[in-house]
Amino acid sequence: MRRLSVVALSLAVAMVASAHIGSPNVLFDGNAGPYPVRVIVRPPEVVPGLAEVIVRVNATDAQRVLIRPVFWRTGLKGAPAGDEMRRVAGQDRVYTGQLWLMAYGSLSVYVTVSGARGSGTAIVPVASFATGRLPLSPALSGILIVLGALLIAGLLTIVRAAVGESLVPPGEPFDPVKRRHANVVTAIAAPVLALIIFGGARWWRAEDAGYQRNMYGSPAVDPTVTVDATHRTLRLAVHDTAKFQAIYAPVTPDHGKMMHLFLMRVPQMDAFAHLHPTQTDSLVFTGEVPALPAGHYRLFGDMTLENGLSLTVTNTLDLPDAPGAVSPSDSDDVWIVTPSATRVAAGAVASLGGGFTMSWKGDAAPLTARQLTDLHFVVRDAKGEVAKLQPYMGMAAHAVVVRDDGSVFIHLHPMGTVATVSQEVFALRDRGDTTSNGRLRAGALPGAMSGMSMSGDLTFPYEFPKPGRYRIWVQVKPNAQVLTGAFDVDVR
Amino acid sequence: MATLVRSIPDYQSKATTQTVATSRLWHAYTLVFAAACVMIGVYWDISWHMSIGRDTFWTPAHLLIQAGGLIAGISSGYVALETTFAGSEAERQASVSFWGFRAPLGAWLSIWGCGAMLTSAPFDNWWHNAYGLDVRIISPPHAVLAIGIFAIVVGAVLLTLAQQNRADEQTRRQLAVVLALTGGFLVMNFALFLTEYSERRMMHSATFYEVTAAAFPLALAAMGRAIKLRWAATSAAACFTGLMLVLMWVIELFPATPKLGPIYQHITHMVTLSFPLLVIVPAFFFDLVLHRFDGRLATLPLSAILGVVFVVTFLAAQWPFASFLIHNPLAQGRLFNANNFVYWMNPKYEALTRRFDPPEPGSWPLAAHLVIAMAIATLTSALGLMRGRWMTRVQR
């Protein structure tokens, strides 16, 4: 038996947070009761901090939109009354507001729309963690240095006056002896003051270091590949790396799977797999690697916890050759090897095989970072008709967006960036379908959700976080087989 | 007047004592008013954060703090400009020089305090943006703000002191009462800054007595010596206690609910700070000691007596009172305010506040720490006595 073990190096990523890599903004397309809504939540980089919330209500009869931050730990009963959103001037259906995210952990923004048809609420899960730190700008540094210097000079002048002239009765001269005494005391005070400032600077540095220790650190994953005569098995051990624990609740199935694992060969991006390893221990996942070619791969693993928090772990691994034919360990595992991808442009069409095509129907103009973008695709059958789609793990489609350097990763659905299981978790939390220690009852969650539009006309709302070249894989199930379209897009 | 003549022998030849003694009393009172605005504002603001949580700049509590700072800065700035460019000879002679300008020392300290408060604003704003909206009292920008507030209070004290030290007997009495109030502000300043080290659950721990020993004897000894009242330290401590109690009992009457989450305590009214520390007890004994020994003993032995007296009397009062606050159901009403849990206090932490913190594993016995506290109190009493002596000499 041949045995190879590969433990890859951790990836250094510029920004990390929860169920994505480097793509913190949350988008949701769905309904708040009878009102169709699109919700954008831009979380703050620091917590406590202000999240920006934008809601578009696609109805004319909405009168009021209320947003509330609901933390998993306290549920609705521990949420504040909420803030009414402001209607954007000149835009009837768009509302904006801000919410303070005060604590770390799993949170949902509850968007309640009220109008002629009553009221309804959409639950938009958000991870509330500190992910960044504001540097001190040169201008502010300059202002603080000038003000600080003035204060120090002023204080020394006051000290000199306090031990000198202020003790001289009105009308008496401030004689040279007293003046010299005042100067001596001031000269002694200066280094004492310097020492205090030095102590203050050390305090500041300690506070800064303490803050950085508590910033969100993505949990890590250690991959190991074991090869024998008939199997090529990937074992993933997940663990926290930061001082605080991100994983403080058990993993719960999302679309009926404990982990959604994405593998892509780098730098070619020519081999891609969406796999579902089995949970063999609380944070250990094992699965067979299907017929992917050997090479250097980047992996992203999505999992959701029972508190509604979705997390992504990432690493790289070197995949050895398969010893022979290997079969997938999960029936929903999908993989594809394509030497090239279709570049996103007006009228761009990718062949999916089996006579099906996927065409880009989004903006013809170049895509822009940090702006809401509809990734719009249409799946057609051999006759050119818009295809009817079967649900693939409860969804009409799954899309994976990855920046070519791996610094951005997100798993999207037509409903946006949120995980449906997270919404379910919060809904269950509010109904009290949890035990006293917060864990979900076994079987409380359905294995897979359905009810999405099953048309082949698909829209994924997204905001690219930064410019660069991105690869988009879109997975649909127009017949019994899952098909994958691959697109490349340059974002400015 | 006789005292004044004795202390300022050459003065009468240059200006009338009455004119200088009572000149610009309005400024002293304005600074005291400004300091009161700031101190009440700070208390209110802390209560606001404990109850409502919203931290916009324009809360009434913030405005009161800023108004206090500006009143102090602007009135003192006006006095500085007037003294420099249009002041009478007497006013100029009752002032000190600062970069070519002239004003009383207390005015300069107030201007400096206002400057420190203004400097802390962009620093604090950046701090919140960089590290989050902290709910902590002790942070570097808050320290700058606290130093600014401290300077304004000390400015009010000095300005009033200078007036007191020059005044006739009748004005002196009047000013001494005002000084007791400003002394109360000083004690309150220390008490508020030490809030996070003086929670009820800590009051049987060594750290609590060491931390309080590092702060209160300084203010009590200085006030005890500087204010021309028989019960000076007691009066200052009484002003502190009275102000804290009035604020506690009044503010907690107002309805309030948190605007931020997560909410663990479903409060309906403003949450206020805990019952004030019983600093008035050691203050009374400070006065007794000073009556008996001040002027007869040197600073060091006197401060050693004060150090021991502070720890022993404060311990004797606060220890059983803390037991009452923690264990007695009577303490949980509005009168003693022992149920003042902030809205974000989770049940686990609340449970911790219903008993005293156990000693740190491996720490020295409490008695050893109390000896350390006495040493600290001796040091701070000595500093306070020296400061008090200096304060009695301030003339401008």
Interface residues (C-beta under 8 A of the other chain):
Chain A: V46 V47 P48 G49 R68 P69 V70 F71 R73 T74 G78 A79 P80 A81 D83 W100 M102 A103 A130 R133 L134 P135 L136 L140 I143 L144 L147 G148 L150 L151 G154 L155 T157 I158 A161 A162 V163 G164 E165 S166 L167 V168 P169 P170 G171 E172 G200 W203 W204 E207 D208 Y211
Chain B: S7 I8 P9 D10 Y11 S13 K14 A15 V20 G53 R54 A90 Q93 A94 V96 S97 F98 W99 P104 L105 W108 L109 I111 W112 G115 A116 L118 T119 P122 F123 W126 N129 A130 Y131 G132 L133 D134 V135 S139 P140 A143 L158 A162 R166 T257 P258 K259 L260 G261 P262 I263 Y264 W344 N346 W390 R393 V394 Q395 R396
